[in-house]
Amino acid sequence: MKATPGTLPTQADDAEFAFEFKWDGFRALTSWDGSKLAVKSRNDLDLLARFPELARIGEALPGPG
């Protein structure tokens, strides 16, 4: 989830040009095991503790089948 240093082409119009947008915000991974939603930062911090309103997403997802 984090960009790593590398060699990039010198011209922006090169077909091989690569970049990553970084807006002010969070990089997060979400997972759903059928009963529990997890939202973690790239440093493995629990983002649900910081954004409890995201728990409603888990309530809307189907439960174990």
C-alpha positions in Angstrom: 0.0 0.0 0.0 3.0 2.3 0.2 4.8 3.5 -2.8 8.4 2.5 -3.0 11.4 4.2 -4.6 12.2 3.2 -8.1 13.5 4.4 -11.4 10.9 6.4 -13.3 11.1 7.7 -16.9 12.2 11.2 -17.3 9.3 12.4 -19.5 5.7 12.6 -18.3 4.3 11.6 -21.7 6.3 8.4 -21.7 4.0 5.3 -21.9 6.0 3.8 -19.0 5.4 6.8 -16.7 4.2 5.8 -13.2 2.9 7.8 -10.3 0.7 7.5 -7.2 -1.8 10.1 -6.0 -1.6 10.8 -2.3 -4.5 12.8 -1.1 -4.6 13.9 2.5 -6.3 11.0 4.1 -5.8 7.3 5.0 -4.7 4.2 3.2 -6.8 1.4 4.6 -7.5 -2.3 4.0 -11.0 -3.6 4.8 -11.9 -7.2 5.4 -15.2 -9.1 6.1 -15.2 -12.6 7.4 -19.0 -13.0 7.3 -19.5 -11.6 10.8 -16.9 -9.0 11.5 -15.8 -6.0 9.5 -12.1 -4.9 10.0 -10.6 -1.6 8.7 -6.9 -1.4 9.3 -4.3 1.2 8.5 -1.1 0.2 6.7 0.5 0.2 10.1 -2.1 -2.4 11.3 -4.0 0.2 13.4 -7.7 -0.4 13.9 -9.4 2.5 12.0 -12.9 1.4 13.3 -11.9 2.8 16.6 -11.2 6.2 15.0 -14.2 6.0 12.6 -17.0 4.1 14.4 -19.5 5.1 11.8 -17.9 2.6 9.4 -19.3 -0.2 11.6 -22.6 0.4 9.8 -21.1 -1.0 6.7 -20.6 -4.4 8.4 -24.3 -4.3 9.6 -25.4 -3.9 6.0 -23.3 -6.9 4.7 -24.7 -10.4 4.6 -23.8 -12.6 7.5 -22.5 -16.1 7.5 -24.2 -18.3 4.9 
